[in-house]
Amino acid sequence: MRILHTMLRVGDLDRAIDFYTRILGMKLLRKSENTEYKYTLAFVGYGDEKDEAVLELTYNWGVTEYEMGGAFGHIAIEADDIYATCEAIRAAGGTITREPGPVKGGTTEIAFVQDPDGYKIELINKKHAGSGLHG
């Protein structure tokens, strides 16, 4: 078994696709529309779905915003250099909500970005990815 995708409901599909592809560098892998139930799906990721977990962006027609639930935390993405990545994200118009640096009480270097719908994305320097917060 493996994780296939994480689904996020978005208020503007084109805006969400732009953020994840242009600002975070993912690729639009596929898009489908369900006219009967009035929703559109877009799958984005860094690699093919057969090899990697991806994000499913779900746009329910006519719904422009959602309340952020108290249970969802964030999506984590590995980056070669979070300092350079944050500068590129900022230059492209993205929002950095936690500047890059070591996690409190540890050495793992992280940063946080917020997507246009308010979802948090944690960036973790590649040398620390998968090693826990104190790696």
Residue frames as a rotation matrix with the C-alpha (Angstrom) as fourth column:
MET 1
0.588 0.809 0.000 0.00
0.809 -0.588 0.000 0.00
0.000 0.000 -1.000 0.00
ARG 2
-0.663 -0.749 -0.026 1.04
0.749 -0.663 0.012 3.61
-0.026 -0.012 1.000 -0.51
ILE 3
-0.054 0.602 -0.796 -0.40
0.270 -0.759 -0.592 7.10
-0.961 -0.247 -0.122 -0.24
LEU 4
-0.068 0.121 0.990 -1.91
0.993 0.109 0.055 8.13
-0.101 0.987 -0.128 -3.60
HIS 5
-0.415 -0.038 0.909 -3.09
0.369 -0.920 0.130 11.70
0.832 0.389 0.396 -3.08
THR 6
-0.621 0.312 -0.719 -4.32
0.624 -0.357 -0.695 14.33
-0.473 -0.880 0.026 -0.65
MET 7
-0.109 0.684 0.721 -7.50
0.854 -0.307 0.420 16.19
0.509 0.662 -0.550 -1.58
LEU 8
-0.755 -0.063 -0.652 -7.88
0.417 -0.814 -0.405 19.93
-0.506 -0.578 0.641 -0.97
ARG 9
0.308 0.877 0.369 -11.10
0.941 -0.224 -0.254 21.81
-0.140 0.425 -0.894 -1.68
VAL 10
-0.750 -0.635 -0.182 -10.34
0.573 -0.763 0.300 25.09
-0.330 0.121 0.936 -3.44
GLY 11
0.089 0.828 -0.553 -12.42
0.359 -0.545 -0.758 28.21
-0.929 -0.131 -0.345 -4.09
ASP 12
0.677 0.022 -0.735 -10.88
-0.623 -0.514 -0.589 29.08
-0.391 0.857 -0.335 -7.47
LEU 13
0.772 -0.332 0.543 -9.41
0.365 0.930 0.049 26.20
-0.520 0.161 0.839 -9.44
ASP 14
0.689 -0.535 0.489 -7.39
0.423 -0.251 -0.871 28.31
0.588 0.807 0.053 -11.88
ARG 15
0.537 -0.469 0.701 -5.86
-0.697 -0.714 0.056 30.30
0.475 -0.519 -0.711 -9.00
ALA 16
0.658 -0.256 0.708 -4.98
-0.454 0.615 0.645 27.07
-0.601 -0.745 0.289 -7.15
ILE 17
0.788 -0.377 0.486 -3.47
0.594 0.674 -0.440 25.44
-0.162 0.636 0.755 -10.25
ASP 18
0.641 -0.553 0.532 -1.42
-0.019 -0.705 -0.709 28.60
0.767 0.444 -0.463 -10.86
PHE 19
0.562 -0.418 0.714 -0.08
-0.827 -0.310 0.470 28.56
0.024 -0.854 -0.520 -7.29
TYR 20
0.615 -0.290 0.733 0.89
-0.177 0.855 0.487 24.90
-0.769 -0.430 0.474 -7.23
THR 21
0.677 -0.377 0.633 2.38
0.729 0.463 -0.504 24.90
-0.103 0.802 0.588 -10.74
ARG 22
0.561 -0.454 0.692 3.91
0.211 -0.730 -0.650 28.36
0.801 0.511 -0.314 -11.20
ILE 23
0.472 -0.349 0.809 4.89
-0.764 -0.621 0.178 29.15
0.441 -0.702 -0.560 -7.61
LEU 24
0.424 -0.303 0.853 5.63
-0.637 0.570 0.519 25.66
-0.644 -0.764 0.049 -6.20
GLY 25
-0.365 -0.732 -0.575 6.82
-0.911 0.153 0.383 24.13
-0.193 0.664 -0.723 -9.47
MET 26
-0.315 0.331 0.890 4.42
0.011 0.939 -0.345 21.19
-0.949 -0.099 -0.299 -9.68
LYS 27
-0.973 0.085 -0.214 2.96
-0.214 0.013 0.977 19.93
0.086 0.996 0.006 -12.95
LEU 28
-0.001 0.997 0.077 -0.73
-0.890 0.034 -0.454 19.74
-0.456 -0.069 0.887 -13.82
LEU 29
-0.824 -0.393 0.408 -1.07
-0.263 0.903 0.340 15.99
-0.502 0.173 -0.847 -14.31
ARG 30
-0.725 0.662 0.190 -4.73
0.556 0.401 0.728 15.71
0.406 0.634 -0.659 -15.25
LYS 31
-0.825 0.560 -0.066 -8.02
-0.443 -0.716 -0.539 17.53
-0.350 -0.416 0.839 -14.98
SER 32
-0.769 0.639 0.001 -11.59
0.508 0.611 0.607 16.21
0.387 0.468 -0.795 -15.14
GLU 33
-0.764 0.605 0.226 -15.06
-0.639 -0.758 -0.131 17.69
0.093 -0.244 0.965 -14.88
ASN 34
-0.787 0.613 -0.066 -18.22
0.616 0.777 -0.132 16.09
-0.029 -0.144 -0.989 -13.50
THR 35
-0.807 0.493 0.325 -21.20
-0.277 -0.802 0.530 18.03
0.522 0.337 0.783 -14.88
GLU 36
0.041 0.872 -0.488 -23.79
0.296 0.456 0.839 15.85
0.954 -0.179 -0.239 -13.15
TYR 37
0.453 0.101 -0.886 -22.44
0.881 0.104 0.462 16.54
0.139 -0.989 -0.042 -9.65
LYS 38
0.850 0.014 0.527 -20.96
0.127 -0.976 -0.179 19.95
0.512 0.219 -0.831 -10.51
TYR 39
0.693 -0.720 -0.042 -17.30
-0.182 -0.231 0.956 19.67
-0.697 -0.655 -0.291 -9.58
THR 40
0.779 -0.575 -0.250 -13.93
-0.259 0.069 -0.963 19.77
0.571 0.815 -0.095 -11.31
LEU 41
0.812 -0.579 0.076 -10.79
0.208 0.409 0.888 17.93
-0.545 -0.705 0.453 -10.22
ALA 42
0.671 -0.729 -0.136 -7.19
-0.453 -0.258 -0.854 18.81
0.587 0.634 -0.503 -11.00
PHE 43
0.876 -0.469 -0.112 -4.29
0.425 0.639 0.641 16.60
-0.229 -0.609 0.759 -9.97
VAL 44
0.688 -0.701 0.185 -0.91
-0.484 -0.634 -0.603 18.28
0.540 0.326 -0.776 -9.47
GLY 45
0.886 -0.442 0.138 2.44
0.133 0.529 0.838 16.94
-0.444 -0.724 0.528 -8.38
TYR 46
0.242 -0.905 -0.349 6.17
-0.765 -0.400 0.505 16.72
-0.597 0.145 -0.789 -8.94
GLY 47
-0.852 -0.508 -0.129 5.99
-0.484 0.668 0.565 13.36
-0.201 0.544 -0.815 -10.68
ASP 48
-0.446 0.676 -0.587 3.66
-0.446 0.400 0.800 10.84
0.776 0.619 0.123 -12.22
GLU 49
0.230 0.682 0.694 0.88
-0.961 0.049 0.271 9.46
0.151 -0.729 0.667 -10.02
LYS 50
0.807 0.058 -0.587 2.07
-0.101 0.994 -0.040 5.91
0.582 0.092 0.808 -10.60
ASP 51
-0.022 -0.937 -0.348 5.31
0.537 0.282 -0.795 6.78
0.843 -0.204 0.497 -8.77
GLU 52
-0.914 -0.405 0.001 4.54
0.259 -0.589 -0.766 9.61
0.311 -0.700 0.643 -6.34
ALA 53
-0.129 0.857 -0.499 1.82
0.907 -0.101 -0.408 10.97
-0.400 -0.505 -0.765 -4.09
VAL 54
-0.722 -0.019 0.691 0.05
0.457 -0.764 0.456 14.02
0.519 0.645 0.560 -5.59
LEU 55
-0.775 0.536 -0.335 -2.52
-0.005 -0.535 -0.845 16.64
-0.632 -0.653 0.417 -4.64
GLU 56
-0.424 0.762 0.489 -6.13
0.863 0.177 0.473 16.51
0.274 0.623 -0.732 -5.82
LEU 57
-0.948 0.187 -0.259 -7.54
-0.099 -0.942 -0.319 20.03
-0.304 -0.277 0.912 -6.07
THR 58
-0.471 0.861 0.191 -11.34
0.882 0.453 0.134 19.84
0.029 0.231 -0.972 -5.92
TYR 59
-0.960 0.266 -0.087 -13.47
-0.266 -0.964 -0.013 22.75
-0.087 0.011 0.996 -7.06
ASN 60
-0.400 0.913 0.078 -17.17
0.837 0.399 -0.374 22.42
-0.373 -0.084 -0.924 -6.18
TRP 61
-0.550 0.142 0.823 -18.90
0.596 -0.623 0.506 24.73
0.585 0.769 0.258 -8.64
GLY 62
0.306 0.709 0.635 -20.16
0.134 -0.693 0.709 27.92
0.942 -0.132 -0.307 -7.02
VAL 63
0.886 -0.084 -0.457 -18.27
0.460 0.028 0.887 27.47
-0.061 -0.996 0.064 -3.72
THR 64
0.609 -0.636 0.473 -15.62
-0.010 -0.603 -0.797 30.18
0.793 0.481 -0.374 -3.40
GLU 65
-0.323 -0.769 0.552 -14.27
-0.693 -0.205 -0.692 29.55
0.645 -0.606 -0.466 0.10
TYR 66
0.387 0.341 -0.857 -14.13
0.295 0.835 0.465 27.02
0.874 -0.433 0.223 2.92
GLU 67
0.740 -0.187 0.646 -13.55
-0.662 -0.369 0.652 27.21
0.117 -0.911 -0.396 6.64
MET 68
-0.239 -0.868 -0.435 -10.22
-0.519 0.493 -0.699 25.75
0.821 0.059 -0.568 7.64
GLY 69
0.735 0.524 -0.431 -10.90
0.009 0.628 0.778 22.81
0.679 -0.575 0.457 9.94
GLY 70
0.596 -0.478 0.645 -9.13
-0.803 -0.345 0.486 22.47
-0.009 -0.808 -0.589 13.25
ALA 71
0.740 -0.279 0.612 -7.74
0.016 0.917 0.399 19.02
-0.673 -0.285 0.683 12.44
PHE 72
0.774 -0.460 0.434 -5.78
0.564 0.190 -0.804 19.75
0.287 0.867 0.407 9.25
GLY 73
0.449 -0.700 -0.555 -2.21
0.406 -0.393 0.825 20.87
-0.796 -0.596 0.108 9.82
HIS 74
0.280 -0.431 -0.858 -0.11
-0.753 -0.653 0.082 21.19
-0.596 0.623 -0.507 6.68
ILE 75
0.979 -0.182 0.087 1.43
0.191 0.694 -0.694 19.53
0.066 0.697 0.714 3.66
ALA 76
0.412 -0.902 -0.131 5.21
-0.209 -0.234 0.950 19.01
-0.887 -0.364 -0.285 3.78
ILE 77
0.982 -0.174 0.071 7.45
0.098 0.152 -0.983 19.40
0.160 0.973 0.166 0.73
GLU 78
0.331 -0.941 -0.067 11.17
0.677 0.188 0.711 18.70
-0.657 -0.281 0.700 0.50
ALA 79
0.995 -0.103 0.015 13.27
-0.065 -0.731 -0.679 21.50
0.081 0.674 -0.734 -1.00
ASP 80
0.376 -0.926 -0.037 16.96
0.717 0.315 -0.622 21.51
0.588 0.208 0.782 -1.96
ASP 81
-0.797 -0.589 -0.136 17.45
0.565 -0.645 -0.514 24.95
0.216 -0.486 0.847 -0.36
ILE 82
0.129 0.959 -0.253 14.49
0.991 -0.129 0.015 26.45
-0.018 -0.253 -0.967 1.54
TYR 83
-0.130 -0.230 -0.964 16.16
0.345 -0.923 0.174 29.87
-0.930 -0.310 0.200 1.69
ALA 84
-0.939 -0.233 -0.254 16.40
-0.163 -0.349 0.923 30.14
-0.304 0.908 0.290 -2.11
THR 85
-0.623 0.773 0.121 13.00
0.711 0.495 0.499 28.47
0.325 0.397 -0.858 -2.50
CYS 86
0.114 0.678 -0.726 11.35
0.858 -0.436 -0.272 31.06
-0.501 -0.592 -0.631 -0.22
GLU 87
-0.461 -0.332 -0.823 12.97
-0.064 -0.912 0.404 33.92
-0.885 0.239 0.399 -2.15
ALA 88
-0.993 0.114 0.026 11.67
0.044 0.156 0.987 32.46
0.109 0.981 -0.160 -5.43
ILE 89
-0.296 0.940 -0.171 8.19
0.943 0.316 0.106 31.97
0.154 -0.130 -0.980 -3.94
ARG 90
0.028 0.256 -0.966 8.14
0.543 -0.815 -0.201 35.54
-0.839 -0.519 -0.162 -2.62
ALA 91
-0.750 -0.405 -0.523 9.37
-0.196 -0.619 0.761 36.91
-0.632 0.673 0.385 -5.98
ALA 92
-0.888 0.451 0.084 6.56
0.288 0.404 0.868 35.00
0.358 0.796 -0.489 -7.74
GLY 93
-0.386 0.768 0.511 3.94
-0.590 -0.631 0.504 36.54
0.710 -0.106 0.697 -5.43
GLY 94
0.124 0.400 -0.908 3.60
0.398 0.818 0.415 33.72
0.909 -0.412 -0.058 -2.90
THR 95
0.513 0.173 0.841 3.14
-0.623 -0.599 0.503 34.26
0.590 -0.782 -0.199 0.85
ILE 96
-0.373 -0.669 -0.643 5.76
0.234 0.603 -0.763 33.08
0.898 -0.435 -0.068 3.34
THR 97
0.633 0.693 0.345 4.16
-0.192 -0.291 0.937 32.72
0.750 -0.660 -0.051 6.78
ARG 98
0.853 -0.516 0.081 7.26
0.000 0.154 0.988 31.48
-0.523 -0.842 0.131 8.61
GLU 99
0.561 -0.717 -0.413 10.67
-0.813 -0.386 -0.435 32.55
0.152 0.580 -0.800 7.41
PRO 100
0.631 -0.360 -0.687 13.23
0.071 0.909 -0.411 29.80
0.772 0.211 0.599 6.84
GLY 101
-0.149 -0.736 0.661 15.33
-0.844 -0.254 -0.473 28.71
0.516 -0.628 -0.583 9.78
PRO 102
-0.862 -0.254 -0.438 15.81
-0.031 0.890 -0.456 25.99
0.506 -0.379 -0.775 12.36
VAL 103
0.240 0.937 -0.252 12.76
0.183 0.211 0.960 24.52
0.953 -0.277 -0.121 14.06
LYS 104
0.313 -0.076 0.947 12.43
-0.829 -0.508 0.233 25.58
0.464 -0.858 -0.222 17.71
GLY 105
0.468 -0.179 0.866 14.55
-0.691 0.536 0.484 23.29
-0.551 -0.825 0.127 19.85
GLY 106
0.561 -0.256 0.787 16.20
0.427 0.904 -0.010 21.56
-0.709 0.342 0.616 16.88
THR 107
-0.417 -0.819 -0.394 18.38
-0.075 -0.401 0.913 21.90
-0.906 0.410 0.106 13.82
THR 108
-0.304 0.382 0.873 15.96
0.898 0.421 0.128 20.92
-0.318 0.823 -0.471 11.03
GLU 109
-0.868 -0.051 -0.493 15.52
-0.075 -0.970 0.233 23.92
-0.490 0.239 0.838 8.74
ILE 110
-0.293 0.866 0.406 11.91
0.933 0.352 -0.079 24.63
-0.211 0.355 -0.911 7.81
ALA 111
-0.950 0.223 -0.218 9.71
-0.248 -0.964 0.095 27.40
-0.189 0.144 0.971 6.44
PHE 112
-0.310 0.905 0.292 5.97
0.655 0.426 -0.624 27.76
-0.689 -0.003 -0.725 5.85
VAL 113
-0.988 0.148 -0.051 4.10
-0.129 -0.586 0.800 29.00
0.089 0.796 0.598 2.80
GLN 114
-0.345 0.934 0.095 0.36
0.062 0.123 -0.990 29.63
-0.936 -0.336 -0.100 2.51
ASP 115
-0.767 0.144 0.625 -1.61
0.642 0.187 0.744 28.85
-0.010 0.972 -0.236 -0.63
PRO 116
-0.833 0.416 0.364 -4.40
-0.228 -0.859 0.459 31.13
0.504 0.299 0.810 -1.91
ASP 117
0.182 0.949 -0.258 -7.06
-0.054 0.272 0.961 29.11
0.982 -0.161 0.101 -0.05
GLY 118
0.440 -0.054 0.896 -5.21
-0.833 -0.399 0.384 29.33
0.337 -0.915 -0.221 3.27
TYR 119
0.968 -0.142 -0.205 -3.63
0.187 0.957 0.221 25.86
0.165 -0.253 0.953 3.34
LYS 120
0.544 -0.829 0.130 -0.21
-0.717 -0.379 0.585 25.72
-0.435 -0.412 -0.801 5.00
ILE 121
0.880 -0.405 -0.250 2.72
0.127 0.707 -0.696 24.10
0.458 0.580 0.673 3.23
GLU 122
0.708 -0.699 0.100 5.86
-0.254 -0.121 0.960 23.28
-0.659 -0.705 -0.263 5.20
LEU 123
0.708 -0.621 -0.337 9.14
-0.331 0.129 -0.935 23.38
0.624 0.773 -0.114 3.31
ILE 124
0.814 -0.498 0.301 11.87
-0.104 0.385 0.917 21.17
-0.572 -0.777 0.261 4.77
ASN 125
0.187 -0.837 -0.515 15.49
-0.969 -0.242 0.043 21.37
-0.160 0.491 -0.856 3.64
LYS 126
0.601 0.115 -0.791 16.35
-0.514 0.813 -0.273 18.18
0.611 0.571 0.548 1.74
LYS 127
-0.423 -0.864 -0.272 19.25
-0.301 0.417 -0.857 17.31
0.855 -0.281 -0.437 4.03
HIS 128
-0.830 0.163 0.533 16.76
-0.532 0.054 -0.845 17.08
-0.166 -0.985 0.042 6.93
ALA 129
0.031 0.938 -0.346 13.76
-0.962 0.122 0.246 15.55
0.273 0.325 0.906 5.13
GLY 130
0.524 0.321 -0.789 12.69
-0.229 0.945 0.233 12.27
0.821 0.058 0.568 6.68
SER 131
-0.391 -0.780 -0.489 14.96
0.337 0.374 -0.864 12.62
0.857 -0.503 0.116 9.70
GLY 132
0.256 0.551 -0.794 12.52
0.955 -0.017 0.296 14.16
0.149 -0.834 -0.530 12.18
LEU 133
0.909 0.257 0.327 12.60
0.233 -0.966 0.112 17.61
0.345 -0.026 -0.938 13.68
HIS 134
0.767 -0.641 0.002 16.00
-0.318 -0.378 0.869 17.34
-0.557 -0.668 -0.494 15.32
GLY 135
0.857 -0.336 0.390 17.84
0.502 0.715 -0.487 15.59
-0.115 0.613 0.781 12.43
